[in-house]
């Protein structure tokens, strides 16, 4: 079976390569990595999913984080999964 290809289109496409892997890269985002610029850099480096630890942070932080993730997904036209690690 051939590995799936993820093609990123948009203004960042010139700097990206086709990612051909069955391995997914999951990154936990926090205050230092929650900006759109940081998330774009992580996606262009190969990140395929975001983990957010709901034990740390408040509603405003996670609202901003999810909005930034959505912005990056739209700008880069690429899939980006979100894993919410709940308390307890």
C-alpha positions as CSV (number, residue, x, y, z in Angstrom):
1,X,0.0,0.0,0.0
2,X,1.3,3.4,-1.0
3,X,1.8,6.0,1.8
4,X,-0.7,8.9,1.5
5,X,0.6,12.2,0.2
6,X,-0.3,15.5,1.9
7,X,0.0,18.4,-0.4
8,X,0.0,21.9,1.1
9,X,-1.3,24.6,-1.2
10,X,-1.2,28.4,-0.8
11,X,1.3,31.1,-0.3
12,X,3.6,28.9,1.9
13,X,3.7,26.1,-0.7
14,X,7.1,27.2,-2.2
15,X,8.8,26.3,1.1
16,X,7.1,23.0,1.7
17,X,7.8,19.5,0.4
18,X,5.3,16.7,-0.1
19,X,5.0,14.8,3.1
20,X,4.8,11.0,2.5
21,X,4.6,9.1,5.7
22,X,2.3,7.0,7.7
23,X,3.8,8.4,10.9
24,X,2.0,11.4,12.4
25,X,3.8,14.1,14.3
26,X,1.9,15.3,17.3
27,X,2.9,18.5,19.1
28,X,1.7,19.8,22.4
29,X,1.1,23.5,22.1
30,X,1.3,26.0,25.0
31,X,1.7,29.7,25.5
32,X,5.0,29.9,23.7
33,X,3.8,28.0,20.6
34,X,0.2,29.3,20.3
35,X,0.8,32.1,17.8
36,X,-0.1,31.6,14.1
37,X,3.5,32.1,13.1
38,X,4.7,29.3,15.5
39,X,1.9,27.0,14.4
40,X,2.8,27.6,10.7
41,X,6.4,26.9,11.4
42,X,5.5,23.6,13.1
43,X,3.2,22.6,10.2
44,X,5.8,23.3,7.6
45,X,8.3,21.2,9.7
46,X,5.9,18.3,9.5
47,X,3.5,18.5,12.4
48,X,0.2,16.7,11.5
49,X,-1.8,17.1,14.8
50,X,-2.0,19.4,17.7
51,X,-2.4,18.3,21.3
52,X,-3.8,20.7,23.9
53,X,-3.6,19.9,27.6
54,X,-6.9,21.1,29.0
55,X,-5.6,20.9,32.6
56,X,-3.4,24.0,32.0
57,X,-5.0,27.1,30.6
58,X,-8.3,28.9,30.6
59,X,-11.2,29.4,28.2
60,X,-9.7,32.5,26.7
61,X,-6.4,30.8,26.0
62,X,-7.9,27.7,24.3
63,X,-10.4,29.9,22.3
64,X,-7.4,31.9,21.0
65,X,-5.4,28.7,20.3
66,X,-8.2,27.0,18.3
67,X,-8.8,30.2,16.4
68,X,-5.1,30.4,15.5
69,X,-5.1,26.7,14.4
70,X,-8.1,27.3,12.2
71,X,-6.4,30.3,10.6
72,X,-3.3,28.3,9.9
73,X,-5.4,25.4,8.4
74,X,-7.1,28.0,6.2
75,X,-3.9,29.8,5.2
76,X,-2.0,26.7,4.3
77,X,-5.0,24.7,3.0
78,X,-3.9,21.6,4.9
79,X,-5.5,19.2,7.4
80,X,-4.5,19.6,11.0
81,X,-6.0,17.4,13.7
82,X,-6.7,18.6,17.2
83,X,-6.4,16.3,20.2
84,X,-7.8,17.7,23.4
85,X,-6.4,16.0,26.5
86,X,-9.1,16.5,29.1
87,X,-8.7,16.7,32.9
88,X,-9.0,13.7,35.0
